[in-house]
Amino acid sequence: MVTNLAHGDAATLGISRRPISRTRVDRVLMSTNSRMAGRQTLLGQAFDAVWQELAGNYTTALIIEEKRMRLALIILALANFGERDPDEIKDNALATMQFREQQIQSMH
């Protein structure tokens, strides 16, 4: 199901075209369930781990912000679909991001 999210356009994923700050990404990650600090930490750590692997692939601020928001939404989707294993969240989020990048590259 998460793969379907990666196939969507910005509107489908809820991504606006306006610049997205680190603070905004943090708010998206943190607001999903403010009652569960452990879950927030897990999601934040998964985000940071995946982003560390992907960060060097993007150079412009707009692309970086778009990709960070996409990653945040993918991680949230995995958690909302019931995934609790931190390694699975990281692996699936990374695979989804990489799959989407391959699709974009094949279109050009």
C-alpha positions as CSV (number, residue, x, y, z in Angstrom):
1,M,0.0,0.0,0.0
2,V,2.8,2.4,0.8
3,T,4.1,1.9,-2.7
4,N,0.8,3.4,-4.0
5,L,1.5,6.5,-1.9
6,A,4.9,6.9,-3.6
7,H,3.2,6.7,-7.0
8,G,0.9,9.6,-6.3
9,D,1.5,13.2,-7.3
10,A,2.1,16.0,-4.8
11,A,-1.6,16.7,-4.4
12,T,-2.4,13.0,-3.7
13,L,0.3,12.9,-1.0
14,G,-0.7,16.2,0.5
15,I,2.5,17.9,-0.5
16,S,2.1,21.5,-1.3
17,R,4.4,23.3,-3.8
18,R,5.4,25.9,-1.2
19,P,8.8,25.5,0.5
20,I,8.8,23.1,3.4
21,S,11.0,23.9,6.3
22,R,12.6,21.4,8.7
23,T,10.2,22.7,11.3
24,R,7.2,21.9,9.1
25,V,8.5,18.3,8.5
26,D,9.0,18.0,12.3
27,R,5.5,19.1,12.9
28,V,4.1,16.5,10.5
29,L,6.1,13.8,12.2
30,M,5.3,15.0,15.7
31,S,1.7,15.8,15.3
32,T,0.5,12.3,14.3
33,N,0.3,11.1,17.8
34,S,1.5,13.6,20.4
35,R,0.4,11.3,23.2
36,M,3.0,8.7,22.3
37,A,6.5,10.1,22.7
38,G,8.2,6.7,22.1
39,R,6.4,6.4,18.8
40,Q,7.5,9.9,17.8
41,T,11.1,9.1,18.7
42,L,10.9,5.9,16.6
43,L,9.5,7.7,13.6
44,G,12.0,10.5,14.0
45,Q,14.9,8.1,14.2
46,A,13.6,6.2,11.1
47,F,13.3,9.5,9.3
48,D,16.9,10.6,10.2
49,A,18.4,7.2,9.3
50,V,16.8,7.1,5.9
51,W,17.4,10.8,5.1
52,Q,21.1,10.3,6.0
53,E,21.3,7.7,3.2
54,L,19.4,9.9,0.7
55,A,20.5,13.4,1.5
56,G,23.4,13.5,-0.9
57,N,21.2,12.7,-3.9
58,Y,19.5,16.2,-3.8
59,T,21.0,19.6,-4.3
60,T,18.4,22.3,-4.5
61,A,16.5,23.5,-1.4
62,L,13.1,22.9,-3.1
63,I,13.9,19.4,-4.1
64,I,15.3,18.6,-0.6
65,E,12.2,19.9,1.1
66,E,9.9,18.0,-1.3
67,K,11.8,14.8,-0.7
68,R,11.9,15.2,3.0
69,M,8.2,15.7,3.1
70,R,7.6,12.7,0.9
71,L,9.8,10.6,3.2
72,A,7.9,11.9,6.3
73,L,4.6,10.9,4.7
74,I,5.9,7.5,3.8
75,I,7.1,6.8,7.3
76,L,3.8,8.0,8.7
77,A,1.9,5.8,6.3
78,L,3.9,2.8,7.4
79,A,3.2,3.5,11.0
80,N,-0.5,4.1,10.3
81,F,-0.6,0.7,8.5
82,G,0.6,-0.9,11.7
83,E,4.3,-1.3,11.2
84,R,6.1,-1.1,14.5
85,D,9.5,-2.6,13.8
86,P,12.0,0.3,13.4
87,D,14.2,-1.6,11.0
88,E,11.2,-2.5,8.8
89,I,10.1,1.1,8.8
90,K,13.5,2.3,7.7
91,D,14.0,-0.5,5.1
92,N,10.5,0.0,3.6
93,A,10.7,3.8,3.6
94,L,14.1,3.7,1.9
95,A,12.9,1.1,-0.7
96,T,9.8,3.2,-1.4
97,M,11.9,6.4,-1.9
98,Q,14.4,4.6,-4.1
99,F,11.6,2.9,-6.2
100,R,10.0,6.3,-6.8
101,E,13.3,7.8,-7.8
102,Q,13.8,5.0,-10.3
103,Q,10.4,5.7,-11.8
104,I,11.2,9.4,-12.1
105,Q,14.5,8.6,-13.8
106,S,12.9,6.2,-16.3
107,M,10.4,8.9,-17.3
108,H,13.2,11.2,-18.4
